Amino acid sequence: MNIGEFKRNANGDLLGSIASVSIDLPRLGLRPVRSDNERAPAFEIMALNVARRWVQVGALWEQESNTSGEIFYQGRLEDPSFANPLPIMLFGDDVDGFRVVWNRPQQVARDMDGNRRSRRNRDEDDTDTTGEDMAFPPLGGGTSEEAPKARRRGKSRSTGFGDGNATENGALIPADQLADDYVPC
C-alpha cells in the first residue's frame, strides 16, 4: 500500500510525507549517512516536529531485488508516540521520486520454545507418535477430548480482567451499582 512519497527539491534534498488513517507526517526528509561501515543505513529519516526541529525517526538501508535487480530502500519509522515501529520501503529513483510502501508484517509461526517453524515442519509436527493431533494442547492438563467436555459443562477460564461493568446482554451497569473500589477500564 502506498502511504507517501519523497522528491528532490531545488536544493537537492529529498523531502516528502507519509500519511495513513492514524499517522500524518507532513514534513519528512532523508539525510544521507556518510559511513565506511558496510552495515550502516543509506539514509536517516528525519521529521520536522511541532517545535519546528528536525528529529530522527528512522533509517533506510539499500537493498537489491532478488528477481529484477532493482535497487530500493527498506527500513522503519520509530517514535515513542507509535504503538509499534512502522516498516516501510521506498521504490523509485532520484529523477521521478520515491513511493513509500507499507506492507503488514507476516506472522511467524513459533514452537513452544520460541523457535521459528516452517510451514512444512509445522504440518509434519502437529501429530505425535500416537497419531493424536497436537496442534492445540489440551486445556487444564487433561486429554484433548476432556477439554471440550469441560467447556460444554459451562466452565470457563478467567480472562483476568475482573467482572466488567456490563450485564450479560451488554447493557452498562449504572455507576451507583458498581463497587466503590472498582474503576472500569
N, C-alpha and C positions, 0 to 999 in steps of 0.2 A: 504494500500500500504506500503510495507516495504521500509524504506528510510535509514536504518542504522543498526548498531549493537554495542553491548558492550560485552567485555570479560574480565575476570580476568587476570592480568599479573602476573609475577613471584613474585612481591612484594605484591600481593593480592588486588591491586587497580583495579576498574572497569574502563577500558578505551575503547573508541570507536569513532565512527564517524557518521555523518549524511550528506547525500548528496541528492540533487534534482537538477532540471534544474537551479534554481535560488539561491540555498543555498548550500554552501560547507563548512562544519565544520569538518575538517580532524582530529582534536585532541580535544576530549571531555573526561571529567572524571566525575564520580559520587562520590560525597563526602557524606558519611553518616551523618545524622543530629542526634545529641545527645540531646534529649529534653524529659522532663517529660510531656509536653503538648501533649495530645492525638490528637490534630489537626495539629501538626507540620508535615512537609513533612518527608518522609523517606530519601530522597537524595536531595542535591543541585546539579544542573547540572553546571559544570564548563567548560569553554572553554579557550584554550590557544590562546591569542590574538597575533597580529602582533609584539608586543614588547616582546613576549615570557613570558607574565604574565598570571596567571590563574585568570579569572574573572567569576563571577556567571552570568549565562544567563537563569536560570530557576530552577524549582523544580519538584519533583515527589512525589506523595502520593501513599501509598499502598492501593490497592483495592482488593476485592474478587468478582469473577464472581458469579452472581446470579444463574446461571444454573449448572456450573461444580464445583464451589468452588475453582477454580484455582486462585492463587494469581498473580496479575500483578501490574504494576505501571503506574499511569496516571498523566500527568502534561502538562506543556507547556514551550517552549523556548520564551524568550522575549529579545529584544535588541533594542536600539534606531535606528539601521540601518534597522530593519524589518518594513515593512508596517503594518503588523498585527502579533499578537502572533501566534506561531506555536504549535497547540495542538498535543501531542504525547502520545503513550502508549508503554510500554515495556513488552514483553511476553518472558518467558523462565525461566532459573534458573542459579545459580552460576556455575554449572558444565559445561553446554553447552553454556552458554552466553545468552544474551538477544537480541531479534529482536526489532528494533524501528519501530513502525507502526504509520502512519498518516492517518486520515480519514477526509474528508472535513466536516466541521460542517454543520448541517442541519439548514435551515432557520426556524425560529419560527414565526408562524402567530401571529400578534398582532392586536388588535382592535384600533380604533381611539384614545383611552385613553392610549395606550401603554401597555395594559394588554394582557397577553398570552391568546390565544384562542385555544381550542382543535379542531380537525377536526369535531367532532360531533357538537360542538357549532357553528362552522363556517357554516356548512351546514344548520343548523336549522335557524340561524340568518340572512341569506342572502336574505330573503324576509320580507318586513314589513307587517303590518296588512292588507294593501290594495292588497297584492299579488304582488306588484312591486318589481322587482329584485333590491336589494340594495348593491350587491357585489361591484359595481363600481359606486360611486356617480356621478351625472351629473357635467360636467364642467361649470363654469361660473354661477352657481346658478340656472340654468334652470332645466327643467324636463329631465329625461333620454332620451326622444325622441327628444328634441331640440338639444342636444349636437352633434349627428351625422350629423344633417342638417347643423349646423354651420361649421363643418369640410368639408362637401361636397361643401359649397359655397366658399371654398378657404381660409377661415380664419384660421390662425394658431397661436398657442401660442408661445411667445418668449422663447427661451431657456436660455436667459440671458448671452450668450457668444458673443454677437455682431454679425457683418456681416460675419466675417471669411475672409480668404484670398484665396478662391477658387470660381470659377464660378459654375453655377448650374450643368454643366456636369462634374465637378471635376477637371478641369484644374486650375493650380495655377495662380493667378493674378501676373503679373510682379511687382517687388519691386518698380519701379518708378511710378506705378499707384496707390499704396497704400497711404493713408493719412500719412503725416509726423508724426503725434502724435499717430499712431497705431503701436503696436508691436504685431505680431501674436504669439500665444501660441504654 
